[in-house]
Amino acid sequence: MSSEGGGEADLARRAAGGDRAAFGKLVRAYGPKLSALVAAYGVPSSEAEDVTQEGFIAAWRALADYDASRPFRAWLYQIALNKARDWRRRRKVRAFFFGAVALDATEALAVEDSGPKPEAQASDANLQQIVRAAVAELPDDLKSPFLLTAFAEMTQSETAEALGISQKAVEGRLKRARILLREKLPHLDEPS
């Protein structure tokens, strides 16, 4: 994040003091990244913005508890992942009580990508759908570290701190996530 108006820790400190402009800078800097992370978690893009906004609301309310010695990005990404989990739980409850047929990540992405496309783009979109669906099916304890390291480009150390687990646990969970993804996506390992 640029240093215009201060670094992210300074902006977070100012926002915790009630500075809405500082919080606005954080929202503008991280909004697209959080929406993309939430979508990668399996929230359909039609709902990712709402879930992201819920994350920012939760962050605003919790700013007084933010520890400036920790990376703000890791703290914010953890909140976003928690909101994505909450979304999934609410969806399961609605499906149970109201008999709604829950869309899985593959179906949600298929609706978004249903327009006609050139063959190469359709092939790429199909591959992205398959990969997103496989990642969305990972258990939470494996999905979170995978998304934070592979997608949000956090180090294993930052991921461990964000999730409140050891770096060794992150390494183990990443290894298990990769094994599960290879099992679900064996054709990606094949040479072209």
Helices and strands as residue ranges (DSSP letters): H 8-16, H 20-41, H 45-62, G 63-65, H 72-98, H 105-112, H 119-136, H 140-146, I 147-151, H 156-163, H 167-184, G 186-188
